[in-house]
Amino acid sequence: MYQTLAERPLMTMAMLGIVVAACVAAWLKTGRRDVLIAAIIGACLVPAAGYLADVLVTDRERIEQIVYEVAAAVENNDVDTAVSYLRSESLRRRAADELSRYRFSMARVNQLRRVDLIKNSFPPEAEVELSVKVDVSERSGALQNVRVVRRLVLKFVKVGDGDDGNGDWKVIDYAHFPITGGADSYSTQFSGANAGY
């Protein structure tokens, strides 16, 4: 129910609307006061469901937020912020080395293709595939102001997850490739060093 309310509020609100309509129809037919009270309570729950959907942030939504926050950091050439979402020091160094070779004038998420939460994983894990578009120049090289579209795969783990369910998602590995086909000279592969997080 939590996922449905948080990620599909229109469906929840529509179901509540149907219940309210049924209660109103029953009240009009029977004139019973308790049915009218149920309709009023149900009508009050419709906007409450919309409000809760805005307030609740699911794991999937948090991961999407992180993806867009990293894209903004990359566009601003803020390497420190971009790598702060990475779990391990070695991964942060690898990403910082890669990002520092380029100057970005634009970085956008074209399409968030999938956000797969891995069932029965502890700690919780997720894999994200997206396509990104960047306008990029090499800091020392011939590549200047080129638009590049890449496919990016991120592996996440939820860290700091205590009994209260709080915690945040960190990237434990990443790889990027051309949109179609195999690896090219700019591609990175998974490091394979994420087993211990």
C-alpha positions, -999 to 999 in steps of 0.1 A, spaced: 0 0 0 29 23 8 44 19 -27 10 25 -43 2 56 -23 37 71 -27 43 63 -64 7 61 -78 -13 87 -60 -38 91 -88 -48 55 -85 -53 57 -48 -73 90 -51 -94 74 -79 -102 44 -56 -111 67 -28 -133 87 -52 -152 55 -62 -158 47 -25 -170 83 -19 -194 81 -49 -207 47 -37 -213 62 -2 -231 92 -16 -253 70 -38 -261 48 -8 -269 79 13 -292 92 -13 -310 59 -15 -312 52 23 -308 86 39 -286 70 66 -265 95 84 -235 71 90 -232 66 53 -230 104 47 -203 106 74 -183 79 56 -187 98 24 -174 130 40 -145 112 56 -136 96 23 -138 129 5 -114 144 31 -90 115 24 -87 122 -13 -66 154 -9 -48 138 21 -37 110 -2 -22 135 -27 -4 153 1 11 121 15 23 111 -20 42 144 -21 57 139 13 66 102 12 98 94 -7 102 58 -18 136 41 -24 130 43 -61 122 80 -59 153 87 -38 175 69 -63 160 90 -91 167 122 -71 203 111 -66 207 105 -104 194 140 -112 215 156 -84 247 139 -98 238 152 -133 235 187 -120 268 184 -102 285 171 -134 270 200 -154 284 224 -129 318 206 -130 315 200 -93 335 168 -91 335 167 -52 297 167 -51 294 143 -80 317 117 -64 301 122 -29 274 98 -39 299 70 -44 304 45 -16 341 36 -17 372 57 -17 386 38 -47 354 44 -67 355 81 -58 391 83 -70 383 65 -102 353 88 -110 372 120 -100 401 110 -123 376 104 -151 355 136 -145 385 159 -141 397 151 -176 366 169 -190 348 202 -188 310 199 -191 288 227 -203 256 205 -202 247 172 -186 212 158 -187 194 126 -180 178 117 -213 159 87 -201 157 68 -169 153 33 -185 149 13 -154 153 14 -116 154 -22 -104 153 -28 -66 169 -62 -60 145 -83 -40 156 -100 -8 190 -83 -8 205 -72 25 215 -45 26 190 -33 0 205 -30 -35 194 -15 -68 205 -14 -104 197 17 -126 201 20 -163 198 54 -180 209 74 -210 227 107 -205 235 135 -229 265 158 -222 282 187 -240 318 181 -232 353 192 -239 386 176 -230 406 197 -207 438 189 -226 429 174 -260 413 179 -294 377 170 -282 360 204 -278 323 212 -273 310 178 -285 276 164 -277 279 129 -264 250 105 -256 260 75 -234 243 46 -216 251 45 -179 245 16 -155 247 23 -118 247 -2 -89 234 11 -56 234 -1 -20 214 14 9 238 24 37 232 34 73 198 16 73 189 11 109 158 -3 125 140 29 118 144 24 80 165 55 75 195 55 54 206 67 20 216 51 -13 252 51 -25 267 40 -58 289 9 -54 299 6 -90 292 21 -124 299 16 -161 291 36 -192 290 26 -228 278 39 -262 240 39 -265 242 10 -289 269 -16 -294 297 -26 -272 324 -7 -254 344 20 -270 377 38 -261 357 61 -237 338 32 -219 344 21 -184 336 -13 -171 323 -24 -137 352 -25 -113 341 -58 -97 353 -45 -64 319 -39 -49 314 -72 -31 324 -57 2 308 -24 -5 
